[in-house]
Amino acid sequence: MITERKDIRNIAIIAHVDHGKTTLVDGLLKQARVFRENQQVAERVMDSNDLERERGITILAKNTAITIPDPDTGELVKINIVDTPGHADFGGEVERVMNMVDGALLLVDAAEGPMPQTRFVLKKALELGRRVIVVINKMDRKDAEPDKTLNDTFDLFIELGASEEQADFPVVYANAITQQAGLTFDLTPNLQPLFATILKHVRGPMVDPDSPLQILVTNLSYDDYRGTTAIGRISAGKVRAGQSLARMMVDGQVIPERARYLYVHQGLEKVEVEHAEAGEIVSIAGLEGIEIGETLADPENPIALPPIRVEEPTVRMTFSVNSSPFSGREGKWSTSRKLRERLMDELRNNVALRVAETDTPDSHIVSGRGELHLAILIETMRREGYEFQVSRPEAIFRTGENGETLEPYEEVHIDTSPETMGAVVEMLGSRRGKMLGITNNPDNTVYLHYLVPTRGLLGFRYQFLTATRGMGTMHSILHSYMPLAGPIPGRQTSSVVAWETGLTTTFGLKNAEERATLFIGAGVEVYEGMVVGETPRPLDLIVNVVKKKHLTNMRSSNKDIEERLVPPREMSLDEAIEFLSDDELLEVTPLNFRIRKRILGTEERGKQWKKAREALGEA
């Protein structure tokens, strides 16, 4: 018989990037007394990943749990909380999390209102029929407009096809940093109004404890001592530590398993338990080879749950074994076998990722939801000690019903100054962008709403920041697949390429500096075909940056010492990826990023260029 578990609530926290999800979780944990009074706790405690802390974004969905008393009954209620990413590139994390919860807290910035990723995460919650509580956060901002934010959020619910029940959402106003909340603009000294709203409006899981066991695996983790851990909600039945299980794979195969270790979440810890019942989110360790989307079921009566559906990737890159002259110097893992193993391991918990074989075992095509999605994977592998090279990102095309070629388009939202608006409009126009709207903001900025082919946004972000002097903000989200927009111009600058292998010298760099922006300084080891700078010339500039000055007297010697170079432009991984041209690769090692030509030899590159020109001339 199906009943409601009154002692559990399962909720997800969803929002646009930087609207305060992780900070709010910090507050919920503290006020639920998960930590001791004198315990020192880091900010954004749920963002345990180094990359998350450095970038200030949540990348991986994470589980925690608190226990609070029900104000009406006085009985303790456990709230399982899942913090989710806000960036659309990590939508795979959001989609699978929604399968574990019964409701969601939608955080919206009181000043910014609903943003592109707000639409994305809310759409996922509504599609799965989840009850949503709207939390209007950052009420302390001077430019906060909570009434307008609420109206815009309601309009978004209607636009996304919310049911009458979903559109009649409860509202809580909050300031996550100070850990305050209220049902009106006047906030209370704590988050109790939010706790009460969760208990009142998010119902407990509807379960049948007497039915055969069913657990949909929605996340994975790994423990050095107990191996792979599967995380999911018990949809029906009960599970005990040591119990026999049927592992139902996506392709229909059934494999016998055993629940060797059973955990539930409490605070930030996993607590080992002997048994758990339907409605609880559990972790089962010791299941080698298990994958997300599989079902753990009763071996006597195995019934599979619907697998997790995730939207297909839109951007791909080629990951290859490092073939530069410096290969194997700096990385711990650099072979094709290790590269393949690492990429296949990533597929186990990164459900939005795709890896395809190529004609050569040294290369794999890796597809993801966007440049950031793939950049995070590259940075993670680099920090793990892997050494490899990647190609320029490219949009993934589809074939329409009538055989036509379709490409992905993104909805782009931009805030910039009136002074730089013209430059932004011109750049997006050249990239086949279509303006959907323009609005003057109260803070003397301009809001631009565009529809742009994904191809047009590849390599655009750095140019955008340069054009807006670093003050502009841009957010994008996949809109749909539409017919090809036509040719889009590539990078408007060319590369400065090293002619010889060796150590760079001040003399060699000084000659190049007059015609280019350099990426490296003196005393850096380079190889032939390595990109060392950027030039506004239409063609690549080949320079000898290792050239030494032949000194003839003391005067020229002293003059050389006094020469100073302009500090080189240091690029982040994201900027280096954006910089790449079709004929270039990015060499990635634990210590360095190096941009290089696909064909390193200057003479061979010249021959290939000549052949290409001749072929175009014949056509």
Buried (B, 14 or more C-beta within 10 A) or exposed (E): EEBEBBBBBBBBBBBBBBBBBBBBBBBBBBBBEBBEEEEEEEEBBBBEBEBBEEBEBBBBBBBBBBBBEBEEEEEEBBBBBBBBBBBBBBBBBBBBBBBBBBBBBBBBBBBBBBBBBBBBBBBBBBEEEBBBBBBBBBBBBEEBBBEEBBEBBBEBBEEBEBEEEBBEBBBBBBBBBBBBBBBEEEBBEBBBBBBBBBBEBBBBBEBBBEBBBBBBBBBBBEEEEBBBBBBBBBBBBBBEBEBEBBBBBEEEEBEEBBBBBBBBBBBBEBEEBEEBBBBBBBBBBBBEEBBBBBBBBBBEEBBBBEBBEBEEBBBBBBBBBBBBBBBEBBBEBBBBEBBBEBBEEBBBBBBBBBBEEEEEEBBBBBBBBBBBBBBBBBBBBBEEBBBBBBBBBBBBBEEEEEEEEBBBBBBBBBBBBEEBBEBBBEBBEEBBBBBEEEEEEEEEBBBBBBBBBBBBBBBBBBBBBEBBEEEBBBBBBBBEBBEBBEEBEEBEBBBBBBBBBBEBBBBBBBBBBEEBBBBBBBEBBBBBBBBBBBBEEEEBBBBBBBBEBEEEEEEEEEEBEEEEBEEBEEBEBBBBBBBBBEBBBBBBBBEBBBBBBBBBEBEEBEEBBEEEEEEEEEE
